[in-house]
């Protein structure tokens, strides 16, 4: 059975699935459905929602509280306008979509059916559900312990009380088949269909896969250089210096080129032009209901001082404590490493040689587990900080995760390199951590989900009904400034390692100070070269800068014309009011 039909026809396209707890009270279900269906003017989401109907007798273990949410074509277009989605205009530029100018946008035909991508439609509905806020309710009907207040997100409260189990977008099986054929089922090697990926999954995932493609190709010259170097003696100091310098230039160039490439993709997909000033509050943001002084829209308000207190008095101490625990685990690893080395030196055998790698493998597994646990804690803390914008939330989350992951993953390498100054142990430790972490990540992110899904689907029919599809998807598991910082750290680290090598010390046998000064000078020179190169290569291509500037100019001209039109009208209204008063 084909799941999707005509968006604007009698059968509304089911886009999002809402799953409530099986024992949810009837008054709660009725209240939630009423709020979802209510008009926007009355504070509702004005969406279409129906209970999933079973085609066979429902088993007792199946959850009856599964609902399909969709929207009319006109409602989706209004949602696109409210969210400020950018679409391609008739002149080729990317502009914020407005219903009044809808027919001036490319690909808009008739009543707009098919104008929005599936990902955009699902994003609009998910956003409308998540921004559905309480009006005068003091609690969720049927659950007095689930408190509500004006402006509180209803969906988030239902999720926190485990009344709402999950909410997920529904797959289009036919569209997914077409995408899979274009993407990875072709025998002929080709680039990824990023536009098709973006149409189905959205801009975020498309940009992610675009980066993977770009980074994979960018690693080719580095890999070829490494293969050539493997044919020669690695103890040659000149090869070390040349390879390190090549890496530093390479990482700067590919990073700057990726900025331009990502800017081109973002402009083409309409995400580069969105103004953060007018960004909607994120669904998890809560506060007293008030009016935004910039847009005049009604939304929750939360004092920034309270947020800062939460960040500096709770989040920051917690992150520092986690960093301390990471260092303690690192010292335990070095004790295990020393014990294994002592056994091998006392009585070297084949098994003691294998034992030398065991501490590194255990430490790599512990690192991955600690990263996973910390990620959940960081997400909880960042959510608790109550950031208004999604961009602010993501920035604070990335900063927490980046700092911890960097120290947790690389602290032992820095300790071996700069405190122990053992390059042989450094090479062994780096190889062990890298190989073990890659195996764990591949298993957790690729093989395990694939095996679990094959296990769930092995009893399903090839052609499944909408009912079976929804229940199958309901059982599925729920699954950057960073590069700039890493490139700077790479320059400092490589220069320091070269300066500590015996070959570099041989140039300055009488003075450690001269060696240190030369190392710092070279490091500063490379950093200066990196920043000069970054300055010379614009992050946004020139033709996109021109298009953005033209769009800004047209917006200013339109605002001037509106003001020129409004002033005579206001004067005429004032004169009419004055005449009425005199009369």
N, C-alpha and C positions, 0 to 999 in steps of 0.2 A: 504493500500500500504506500503510495506517495504521501509523505507527511505534509509537504508544503503545497499550498494552492495559491490562488490569486489573492494578493494582499487586500485589495479593495472590494473583492467580491463578497458574496453572502457568507462563505466560509472564511472566517478571520484566521490569519496565519498565527499559529501558536509559536511564540518566540522564547518565552521564559517560563520555567517551571518553578512553582512555589510549593514546598513540602512542609506541612505542619505535622506536629506530633500526632500519632494515631489516637491518643486519648484527649485531644484538644476539645474543650467544651464547645457546645453548639453555639452559644451566644457569642463566644470569642470569634468563631469562624464567620458568623453572620455579620458581626461588627467589622471585621477586617475586610470582607468582601464588599460591604457597603462603602467603606472608606476608599477602597480601590476604584470602585465604579462611580463615585460621586464626581460632580463637575469640579473643575479647577477653581471656579469662583467660590465654591463652598468648602474649599480646602482639600478636595480629593485629588486622585491621580487621573481620573477620567479615562481609565483603561478598561479593556474587556477581559473578563476572567470567568472561566468555567471549570467545573470539577471534572477531573479525568474520569470518563465513563469506561467501564470494563465491558468487553464483549463476551465474556464468559462469567460464570459464577465466581464471585470474589471469595478467595480463600480467607480464612480467619487471620492468617499471619500478614496479609497484605495491608498496606496503609491506605485507608479510603480518603485521607485528607491530602490529596495531590491535586494541584490546580494549574491550569494552563492560562497564561496571561499573554494577551496580544493587544493590538490597537488598530483603529481605523487608519487608513492612509492619511487622512487629514490630520489626525491626532499626532501621527509620527512627524509630519511636516512641521506642525506647531512646536513639537518637542525639539526638532532640529534647530528651529529659529531661537527658542529659549536657551538652548545650550551654545548657540553661536558656532555651529558646525560650519566649516569652510568648504565650499564646493567650487568647481570650475565655472567661471562666468563665460559669457558669450565671446568676450575679447581675449580669452585664454588666461586671464588672471584668476587668482584664488580669492574669493570674497565670502564674507559671512552670509549665510543663507537667510533670506527673508521671504515670507510667503507672498508679499505684495509684488516682489520682483521675481517670483519663481520662474516665470517663462523666459526670463533672460539668462537663465543658467543652462549650461550644456547638459545634455542627457535628460532634461525635464520635458516630458511629453504628456499630453492629456491631463489627467488628474494627479500625475506624479508617481504612479505605480512603477516600481523598479528604480526610482531615482536614488533612493538611499540604499546603501549596501546592507547586507544582512547583519554585519557587525555593528553598523551604526544604529539599525533598528533595535537590536538587542541592547545596545548601550543606552539608548533613549529610554526604553522601558525599564531597565534595571535602575537607571538614575531616578526616574519618576517614582519607582517603588521605594528606593532608599531615602528619598527626600520627602516622603509622605510623613508629615509631622502632626503631633497631637494638637488639638484645639483647646477644648475646655475639659478634656478627660483627666481625671486624677489617677486613674489606674486602668489597666487592661480589663475590659469586661470579663467577669468570671474568674479573675486572678487579682485579688486585692493586694497581694504582695508585689505585683509588677507595677510599680509606681510610674505615673506619667505626669508631665507638666507641659504647658504651652511651648511648642518649639522642639520638643523631644522627638527624635526619630522613632517612629513606630516599629519599623522593621528591626532596628538595632535592639530595641527593648525586647521584642519577641525572641530575637536570637539569643540575647543574654540570659533569658529565662527558659531557654530550650523549648519554647512553644513553636518557634519556627526552626525546623531542623536544617534546611538548606534551601538555597535559591540559585538556580543555574540556567544558562542559556541552552536551548534545545538544538541539537544538530539537525541539519538538512542532509539526509543520507545521499540524495542524488547529487547535490552540490559538492558534498565531501568526496564522492567518487570521482567527479570531474577534476577536483583539485588534486587528489592523490595521483591521478594519471598524469596531469601536467607536471607535478612536483617531483615524484620519485619513482614512478612506475615506467617511465620512459627508458629505453635501452640507450638511446643517444645521449651523450653527456651534454649538458646545457646549464645555463644559469637558472637560479630559482625564479619561479613566477611570483615575484614580490607583490605585484599589483593584485594578483588573485589571492595571495595569502592575506593581504591587507583587507580585501573585500570580504573574506570569510571570517578571519580572526581579529581584525582590527589593526590599527597602526602600531601598537606596542609590540605585538608578536612579529609583525612584518619587519619592523626595524631591528628586532633582535636577530631574526634569521638573516637579515641583510648584513648585519655586523659579522655574524659567523661566516658568511660567504666571503666578505671582504677580508676578514682577518685570516681565513684559511689561505686565500690567494697571496696575502701579504707575507705569510710565513714561507712561501716557496723559495724566494732568493736566500733567506736565512738558512733554510734547510740545505740548499745546494752548497752554500758556503761551508756549512758544517761538514757535509760529506767530503768536500775537498780537503778540509783540515784533518779529517780522520786518517787520511793517507800519509800524513807527516807526523813528525815527533812533536808531541804537545809540550815538551819541556822548552821549546824554543821561545824565548822571551818576546821576540819581534812578532811572532804569530799571536801571542796573547794580546799585545797592545793593539795590533791592527784589527783583530776580531772584536775587541771591546769597543774601539772607536767606531767600527762599522755598525755594531749593535746600537750605539747611542744615537748615531745619525739616523739609522733605520727607524728606531722607535719614535723619533720626533717627526720624521717625514710621514710615516703611515698614520700617526695620530692627527696631524694637520690635514692630510688628505681625507681621512675619515670624517672630520668635522665638516668639510665641504660636501662630501658625499651624503652624509646624514642630513645636512641642511637642504640639499636638493630633494631628497626623498620626503623630508618633512614639509617642504613647500608644496611639492606635488600632491601630497596627501592632505594638505590643508591644516596642518598642526603648527607650522612655523609662525603663522600670523596671529594666532590667538593671543589676546591680551590677558596677562595674569591679573591685572587690576580688576577686571570684570569676571574673574573666575568664580564659579559657583562654590558655595561652602561644601566641603566634603560630607558625605552622608553620616559619618561618625561624629561630626562636630556638633556639640550641644551647648546650650546656654539659654539665657532669658530671651524670649522672642522680642525683637525690636526691628528697627529700620536701618538698612545700610545707608550711611550718609552720602555715598558716592552714587549708587544706583537707585536709591529710594525704595528698594525692594524689602519686603518683610523677611527677616531671617534671624537665626539665633545670634546673640552677641555674648562674647566672653572676654573678660579683662585680660590684656596681655601680661599684666603684672603677675597674675595667678599662674599663667603658663610658665613664665620665667622662673618663678619660685619652684615649680614642680621640676623643671629641667635642672636647675643648679643645686637644689637641696635633696633631690631623690635620684633622678636619672644619672647625673654625673657621678655621685658617690657609688652607685651600683655598677656603673661601667668600670670605674677604677678598681672596685673590689673584684670584678671578674678578671681584669687584667692581672691582678695580684695572684689569683688562683691559677691563671694560665702559667705564670712564671714558676709557681710552686710545682705544677705538673712537669714543667720543663726540667727542673732540678732533679725530680724523681727519675726522669728519663735518663739524665746524665749519670746518675748513680747506677741504674741498670746497665747502661753502656759500659761503665767502668768495671762492673762486676763481670760482664761477659768478656771484656778484653783481658781481665786478669786470668780467667779460666783458660782462655786461648793461649796466653803467653806461658802459663804454667805447664800445660800439656796440650800442644797443638794437634788437633785431629780434624777429620772431615766434619764431625758433628759440632765441634767448638767453632769451626769457621762459619758454619751455618748459623750458630747461636749468635754470632756477631750482628746478624741482620734482624734478629727477633725483636730487640728493644726498639729499633727504628720502625718496624712494622706495627708493633703495639702502640707506639707513640702516634703514628699516622692515623690509626683507627680512633684513638682517643681524641685527636685533634678534630676529626670529622664529627664525632659525637658531640664534643663541646661546642663546635660551630653551630650544629643543629639546635642544641638546647638554648644556646645564647640567642639564636635568631628568633625563637618563640618569645623569649623574655624581652628582647629589644622591640618586637612588634607590640607586645602588651604595654610596655612603657611608653612608646611613641603614641599609641592610641590613647593612653591615659593622659598624656600631655595636652590633648585636645587642640590640635592644630586646625585652623580654619580651612586652609587650602590643601588640596591633595599634593601639590608640588612641595609645600613646606613639610608635610608629613613624610613624603618620600625622601627629601633631603636629610631630615633628622634621622630617619631610619637607616639610610645608606651610610651616614657618618658613624653611627653607633656600630653597625655591622663591619664597616671597613676597618675601623681602628682595632676592634677586637680580633677580627680574622687575620689582619696583618701581623699583629703581635703573636697570636696563637700559632700561626703557620710558619713565621719566619724568625721568631725570637731565637730558636735553637741554632739556626744557620748563622745569625749575627754573632751569637756567643762563640760558636766554633771558629768563625772567621777572624773576629777581632779580639777575643779574650784568649782563647786557646791557641789561635793562629796555626791551626792544623788543616792545611789545604787538602790532604788525602782524606781525612775524616769528613771534611766539608763536602767533597765530591761524593763520597759514599752515602752520607746522610741526605744530601739533596736528591740523589737518585732513588733512595729508598722511599723518602716522603713523596716524591713526584709520582713514582710508579704505583705505590699503594693507594694514594688519594685518587689517581685516575681510575684504577680498577674499581674502587668503592663507588665513585661518582657514576661511572658507566653502569654499574649494576643497579644502583638506586634510581637513576634517572631514565634508564632505557630498558634494561632487561627485566627488572622486577615489575614495573607497570605493564609492560607488554605481556609478560607471563600471566599476571593476575587478570588482565582483561581477556586474554584468550581462554583462561579457565572459566571466567564468568559466561563467556559467549559460546562455549563449545556445545551447549545444549540448546542454543537458540536457533530458530529457523533462519534461512537465508533471507526470506522476505518477511519482515516482522511488521506488525501493526503499530500504530501510534502508541497504543497502550503498552505493548511490550517494550518499545523503544524508550519511552519515558521511564519505565521501571528499571531498565538496564542502565540508563544514564544516571538514574538516581543512586545506583549502587557503586558508581565509579569513585575512585579515591580523589580527594581534593589536593591538588598539588599547587657624566660621571667624572669629572673632576678626579675620579679614582685613577685613571690612566695618567693624567698629568702628574699626580703625586708619585705614582710608581716610576715614571720616567725620570723624575728628579732624583728619587732615591737610588735608582739604578746607576745614574751618573756618579753620585757620591760613593756608592758601594764599590763600583768597578775601579774607580780611581784609587780608592783606599787599598783595595786588594792588590792592585798592581804596585802601589807604593810600598807595600809590605813584603813583596816577593824578593827572594835573594838576588835576582838579576838587577832589580832597581837599586837595592842596597849596595851592590857592587860599584855603581856609578858614584856613590857618596860614601866611601869607606870611613872617612874621618869625621863626618858631621851628620848626625841624625836630624838636626835642625834644618839643614839645607835640603835634605830629602823631603822633610815635611812641607817646607815652603814650596818646593817644586810641585809636589803632589797637590797642594791646595791651589796653586796657580793654574795647573792644568785643569783641575776640576772646575774652577771658576771660569776658565776660558771655554770649556765645553758647555757649561750652563749658559754662558752669554751667547754662544753660538746657537744653542737650542732656542732661547727666547727671541733672538733676532730672527731666526728662521720662522718661528711661530708668528712673529709680528709681520714678516714679509708675505706670508701665505694667509690671505683672508679666510676666516672661518666660513663665511657665506659667499658663494660665487657672485661676481659682479652683476650678471644679468638678473639674479634673484634680488640683489640689493636694489636694483633699479625698479623692479616690479613692486617691491615692498614700499619704496619711497613714493612711487606713483600712486599706489593705493592710499597711502597716508595723505598725499596731497589732495586727492579726490575727496577723501573724507573731510578734510579741512574746508575745501571749497563748498561741499554740500552743507556743512555746518554754517558757513558764512551766508549762503543763500537762504537758509532756514531762518537765521537771525534777521536778515534784511526783510524777509517776508513777515516775520512775527512782530517787528517793531511797529509798522503802520497798523496792523490788525489790533495790537494792544492799545495804540493811541485812539483808534476809532471806537473800541469798546469802552475806553475811559471817557471819551466825549459823550457817548450814548448814556453811560451811567450818570455822568454829571448832569445831562439834560433831564433825565428822569428824576433826579433829586431836586432840581430846580422846579420842575413841574409839580 
